[in-house]
């Protein structure tokens, strides 16, 4: 079963100290798009607020006190995901940015276990897919950002830099890109779960000594996807099971 959870987030800045301000999720299960989840989020204490970021995403800081906290939003997201009774791969434009913010939000609210049992380590990135599609083409968009690609394909993008509008456009963009490269894997540039397990759990990525101590080698620590996969597997081995 193909289960993709398309995601877009708006944040208070760039970097690890940024706060999640808005999140939109749209599940697509076996090609069927489901009702979205959308919520604003009150920035956590100590978050960096960049006025330039607020100008871009058009979020008024005066409204922050009216937004639900992360501790209110994450349980709603968990219940929302659970309603579909499937494990999702994340999809988005430059999806690593959105995935990292979602992952940090789950961890900040002590919900790491709830993350790894609902979201797998596969991702679909329309930015990366666009780079693959246009790699050897003379006629191509000037940039690979969402706005430029939507303009190139005549995909409507109203209220850009609002989470729901961006993710609706991203899903349409994905359909255009797949049509140009129909032979791609539906989760491009990703290994299957057995392939990832064979690769990332091998001796050149990590060592588990007889006492159960785990050492992730430099080859693994330099690859964020490898680290996330290894941590997910260790959680399943030592905690879940």
N, C-alpha and C positions, 0 to 999 in steps of 0.2 A: 504494500500500500504506500502510495506517495503522499506524504504529509509535510507540507511546507508552511512554516509560520513566518509570514512576511512581517518585517518590523521596521519601524522608523522612530527615532527619538530626536527630541530637541533638547539641547543642554545649555547650561549657563555659561559655558566656556569650553575650551579645549583642554585636554590633559586630565590627569588623575584626580585633580581637586575639583573638577566640574561637577555640577549637580544635574540630575535628571529633572527636566521641567515638563516634558510632555512625551507620551508614548502612544503609539498606535500599532495594533497587531491585527493582521488579517490572515486567518488560516485558509489554505487551499488544499483540500483533501481529495485525492484522485481527480484533480482538475476542477473540483467544485468549490467555488469561493463561498466562505461562510461570513456571518455577521461579524463586523469588526469590534475590537475593544479599543477604546480611546479614553485617556485620562491625563489631566494635568497632574503635576507632582510638586509639592512644596519642597524647595531646596533644603537639604539637610544642614545642620549647624556646622559652620566652618567651611562651607562650600565657597569656591571662588566664583564671583558673579562678574562677568565681563559685559559692560554696557554695549559693546559692539555686537556681541552674540545676541543680546536682547533686541537690538535693532533689526538683526537679520530674521530672527524667529517671531518677531512682533509680539512678544509676551511682556505684558506690563508688570513690572516688579511690585506695583501697588496691590496687585491681586494675589501675590504669594500667600498671604495669610489665609486666603479663602480656599487654597488648593489642599487636597488631602495629602497627608504625609506618606512617605515611602512605606511606613509600617502599615498603613491602611491600603495602599495600592497593591503591594506585592501579594497579599493573600487573595485579593480579587483576581489578579492575573493567574495565580495558581488554580483557583476555582474555575476560571474561564478555560484554561488549557485542559484541565481535567474533564471538562464537559464533553470533550471530543474523543476521549478514551484512546489516545494515540501518542506516540513519541514523535516530536517534530524536529525537522532540520530548519535552521533559520535561513531566511532569504532577505536580501535588501540591497541597496546601492551603497557600495563601500561598507558591506555588512559587518566587517570586523569592528568598525566604530560602534555600531548599534549593539552588536553582540557583547562587546566589552562592557558597555554601560549597563546592559541588562544583567550580565553576570555579576558585576560589582554591586548592583542594587539587590540582587538575591543574597549575596554574601554579606552586605552591610546589615541586612535584616535577619541574619543567621538562618538563611534558607538555602545554603549550598546544596544540601541533599535533595531538596525539592527541585533545584535546577537540573542536576545531572540525571534525574529520573524522568524528566519531561522533555529536555532538549538534548539531542545528540550532538556529536562534534562535527557533523557535516554542515556545510554552508553553501548557499547559492549567492554569488555576488554579480550583479548586473554590470558593475564597473569593470570587473575582471573579464566578464564574458564579452563586453563591448570591445575591450582591448584585443581579445582573441579574434573576434569577428572582423575587425578593421585592420588587423596587423599588416596585411599585405595589400591593402586596397588604397588606391590613389584618392578616391573620393571618400572622405570621412568627416565626421564632426570635428570642429576646431578643438573641442575639449571633450573629456570623458565624464564631466560632471552630469548630474541628473538633468539640469536645465538645458544644457547643450544637446544632450541625446534626445530629450523629449522634443526639442525644436526640430532636430534632424528627422525624426520619425513622425512629426505632426501629432504627437501625443499631448493631449490637453493637460496642462499643469497650472491650475488656478490656485492661488494662495500657497505658492511655493514656500518651503520652510515652515509649513505646519505639518505635523506628523501624519495625519490621515491623508491629506492631499498628496504628499510625497510618496507614501506607500501605495496608494491607488495608481499613481503614475508609474511607479517602479514595476508593478505587476504587468501593466500594459506594455511597458518597455521590454520586459523579459520576453513576452510573446513575440514581439518584433524581432528580437535578437535570435531567438530560437528558430524563427522562420528563415533567417539568413544562414543559420548553421544547424540544419535539422538533425545532423548525425551526432550532436553533442550528447553527452550523458546529461540527464536531467539534473544532476548535481555535478556541474563541471569542475574539472581539476581536483576532484576529491577521490580518495581511495574508498573502497568498500570497507565495512566494519572488519571483516576477517583480514583484509590486507593491512588495515591500520594496526590491528592488534599484532599481526606478525612483524610489522615494521617497527612500531614504537615501543613494544614490550620486549624487544630483543636486547642482547647484551651491550650493543654499542650505544643504546639510548639510556638504559638504566640497569642497576644491579640491586638485587634483593639478597642480603646475606642470610645465613641460617637463623639469626636472631629476629629476622623480619624487618631489619632496617632497610630503608629504601634510599638509593642514591641515583639522582637523575644526572647523567653526564652532560658535558658542555654541548654536545651535539643536540641533545634534547632541549636544554634550557634556551638555546638560540632559536628554537622553533615554537612559537606560542601555541600552535595547533597541537604539536606533540605534547607539550606540557599539559594542556587541557585534557587531551585524550588519556594520558597516563594517570592524571589525578582522578578522572572519571572512573577508570578501570580499578584503581586502588580503592576508591570509595566503594565500588560494587563488591570487590573481593573482601575487604576487611570490615566494612560497615554494614552494607545492605544485606549481604548473604551471611 
